[in-house]
Amino acid sequence: MSKQLIISVSREFGSGGHIVAQHLAKKFELPLYNRNLLKEITIEKNWDLKELEKYDELSRKPLFSRTIRGYSNSPEENIANLQFEYLQKKADQGKSFVIVGRCAESVLKKYDALVSIFVLADVDTKIKRIMETHEISKLEAELMMKRYDRERKAYHNYYCVHKWGDSRNYDICVNSSRLGFECTANVLEEYIRERMERR
């Protein structure tokens, strides 16, 4: 690919945003970063992945955190900043990639190569998918959906100026319930290719 392309996919839990991101990564032959981003960082720095994973995509806990002379003792905040810096470094190097979550639509906003997407879905569709994926009851699925979305919202809103899910902060928002994951990715592919043509 001659032009740099960064696709940021934010998503509601159960919306299939990660699957849509996988389709896009395949279509554009790009590496996909999600939880594996932290793995790359720990390999580079020779750190323990399992120890850091439990703090991934979580907001800082104010009661237990302090910042002194610009340094935070919050593992959540330090891991988030490590990932933000890593993404910016890749973007500065001219790398193309797909990134799921990690506030990428805000962290990488200054790059012309960025196309930011938010994937949502109807509540009933999300609950049904969570039930099937995790083999749990409807009530458990509903509680899981609310918990994960609450955590994602808190994480995003702590580190970003714009609010999580606010359509004004993304290039395109799409409801995956309407067309399904693959067709949604097809529509997004057309949009992204058109954007690349106009750059």
C-alpha positions as CSV (number, residue, x, y, z in Angstrom):
1,M,0.0,0.0,0.0
2,S,1.6,3.3,-1.1
3,K,-0.4,5.6,1.1
4,Q,-0.4,5.3,4.9
5,L,-3.7,4.1,6.3
6,I,-4.7,3.9,10.0
7,I,-8.2,2.5,10.7
8,S,-9.4,3.0,14.3
9,V,-12.4,0.9,15.4
10,S,-14.2,1.8,18.6
11,R,-17.1,-0.4,19.6
12,E,-19.9,-1.2,22.0
13,F,-19.6,-4.5,23.7
14,G,-21.4,-7.2,21.7
15,S,-21.6,-5.1,18.6
16,G,-19.0,-7.2,16.7
17,G,-16.7,-4.2,16.3
18,H,-13.7,-6.5,16.7
19,I,-15.0,-8.8,13.9
20,V,-15.6,-5.8,11.6
21,A,-12.0,-4.7,12.4
22,Q,-10.7,-8.2,11.5
23,H,-12.5,-8.0,8.1
24,L,-11.1,-4.6,7.4
25,A,-7.5,-5.7,8.4
26,K,-7.9,-8.6,5.9
27,K,-9.3,-6.5,3.1
28,F,-6.5,-3.9,3.4
29,E,-3.8,-6.5,4.3
30,L,-2.9,-4.6,7.5
31,P,-1.8,-5.8,11.0
32,L,-4.6,-5.7,13.6
33,Y,-3.8,-4.4,17.1
34,N,-6.0,-4.9,20.1
35,R,-4.9,-6.7,23.3
36,N,-1.9,-7.9,21.3
37,L,-0.6,-4.3,21.3
38,L,0.3,-4.7,25.0
39,K,2.0,-8.0,24.2
40,E,4.3,-6.2,21.6
41,I,5.1,-3.6,24.2
42,T,6.0,-6.1,26.9
43,I,8.2,-8.1,24.5
44,E,10.0,-4.9,23.5
45,K,10.5,-3.9,27.2
46,N,10.9,-7.4,28.6
47,W,8.0,-7.0,31.0
48,D,5.5,-9.5,32.3
49,L,2.4,-9.5,30.1
50,K,0.1,-11.3,32.5
51,E,0.8,-8.7,35.2
52,L,-0.1,-5.8,32.9
53,E,-3.1,-7.3,31.1
54,K,-5.4,-6.8,34.1
55,Y,-5.0,-3.1,33.8
56,D,-5.6,-2.9,30.0
57,E,-8.3,-0.4,28.8
58,L,-9.3,0.6,32.4
59,S,-9.5,4.2,33.7
60,R,-7.4,5.4,36.6
61,K,-8.7,4.8,40.1
62,P,-8.6,8.3,41.6
63,L,-8.8,7.1,45.3
64,F,-5.6,5.0,44.9
65,S,-3.7,7.2,42.5
66,R,-1.3,10.1,42.8
67,T,0.7,12.1,40.4
68,I,3.9,13.6,41.6
69,R,6.2,15.8,39.4
70,G,4.4,14.4,36.3
71,Y,4.7,10.8,37.3
72,S,1.7,8.7,38.1
73,N,1.6,5.6,40.4
74,S,-1.5,4.4,38.6
75,P,-0.8,1.2,36.6
76,E,-3.9,1.8,34.5
77,E,-2.8,5.2,33.5
78,N,0.8,4.2,32.9
79,I,-0.3,1.3,30.6
80,A,-2.7,3.5,28.7
81,N,0.0,6.1,28.1
82,L,2.5,3.4,27.0
83,Q,0.0,2.2,24.4
84,F,-0.8,5.7,23.2
85,E,2.9,6.5,22.8
86,Y,3.4,3.2,21.0
87,L,0.6,3.9,18.5
88,Q,1.9,7.4,17.9
89,K,5.4,6.0,17.3
90,K,4.0,3.6,14.7
91,A,2.1,6.4,13.0
92,D,5.1,8.7,13.0
93,Q,7.1,5.9,11.3
94,G,4.5,5.9,8.5
95,K,3.1,2.4,9.4
96,S,-0.4,1.4,8.4
97,F,-2.6,-0.7,10.7
98,V,-6.0,-1.3,12.2
99,I,-6.4,-0.6,15.9
100,V,-9.4,-1.6,18.1
101,G,-10.2,0.7,21.0
102,R,-7.3,2.3,23.0
103,C,-8.7,5.8,22.4
104,A,-7.0,5.7,19.0
105,E,-9.5,8.0,17.3
106,S,-8.4,10.8,19.7
107,V,-4.7,9.8,20.2
108,L,-4.1,9.6,16.5
109,K,-6.4,12.5,15.4
110,K,-3.7,14.6,14.0
111,Y,-2.7,12.1,11.4
112,D,-4.2,12.5,7.9
113,A,-4.0,8.7,7.4
114,L,-6.6,8.1,10.2
115,V,-10.1,6.9,9.5
116,S,-12.1,6.6,12.7
117,I,-15.1,4.3,13.0
118,F,-17.6,3.6,15.8
119,V,-19.5,0.3,15.7
120,L,-22.8,0.0,17.6
121,A,-25.7,-2.4,17.5
122,D,-29.2,-2.8,18.7
123,V,-29.5,-3.9,22.4
124,D,-31.4,-7.1,21.6
125,T,-28.8,-8.1,19.0
126,K,-25.9,-7.5,21.3
127,I,-27.5,-9.5,24.2
128,K,-28.2,-12.4,21.9
129,R,-24.6,-12.4,20.5
130,I,-23.2,-12.2,24.0
131,M,-25.4,-15.1,25.2
132,E,-24.2,-17.2,22.3
133,T,-20.5,-16.3,22.5
134,H,-20.2,-16.7,26.2
135,E,-22.9,-19.4,26.7
136,I,-24.7,-17.4,29.4
137,S,-28.2,-16.4,30.3
138,K,-30.0,-13.3,29.0
139,L,-29.7,-11.6,32.4
140,E,-26.0,-12.4,32.6
141,A,-25.4,-11.2,29.1
142,E,-27.2,-7.9,29.8
143,L,-25.2,-7.4,33.0
144,M,-21.9,-8.2,31.1
145,M,-22.8,-5.8,28.3
146,K,-23.6,-2.9,30.7
147,R,-20.4,-3.5,32.8
148,Y,-18.0,-3.6,29.8
149,D,-19.6,-0.6,28.1
150,R,-19.4,1.3,31.4
151,E,-15.7,0.4,31.7
152,R,-15.0,1.4,28.1
153,K,-16.9,4.7,28.5
154,A,-15.0,5.5,31.8
155,Y,-11.6,4.6,30.2
156,H,-12.3,6.7,27.1
157,N,-13.8,9.7,28.8
158,Y,-10.9,9.9,31.3
159,Y,-8.2,10.1,28.6
160,C,-10.1,12.0,25.8
161,V,-11.8,15.3,25.5
162,H,-14.6,14.0,23.4
163,K,-17.1,11.5,24.9
164,W,-17.1,7.9,24.0
165,G,-19.7,7.1,21.3
166,D,-20.3,10.8,20.4
167,S,-20.7,10.7,16.6
168,R,-18.9,14.0,16.2
169,N,-15.7,12.4,17.3
170,Y,-15.7,9.7,14.5
171,D,-15.6,9.8,10.7
172,I,-18.4,7.2,10.5
173,C,-20.7,5.4,13.0
174,V,-22.4,2.3,11.9
175,N,-25.0,-0.1,13.3
176,S,-23.8,-3.6,12.6
177,S,-27.3,-5.0,13.3
178,R,-28.5,-3.8,10.0
179,L,-26.2,-5.6,7.6
180,G,-24.2,-8.0,9.7
181,F,-20.5,-8.0,10.2
182,E,-19.2,-8.8,6.7
183,C,-21.5,-6.5,4.8
184,T,-20.9,-3.7,7.3
185,A,-17.1,-4.2,6.6
186,N,-17.8,-4.1,2.9
187,V,-19.6,-0.7,3.2
188,L,-16.8,0.6,5.4
189,E,-14.2,-0.6,2.8
190,E,-15.9,1.5,0.1
191,Y,-15.9,4.5,2.4
192,I,-12.2,4.0,3.3
193,R,-11.1,3.5,-0.3
194,E,-12.9,6.7,-1.3
195,R,-11.3,8.6,1.5
196,M,-7.9,7.3,0.4
197,E,-8.5,8.4,-3.2
198,R,-9.3,12.0,-2.1
199,R,-6.1,12.3,0.0
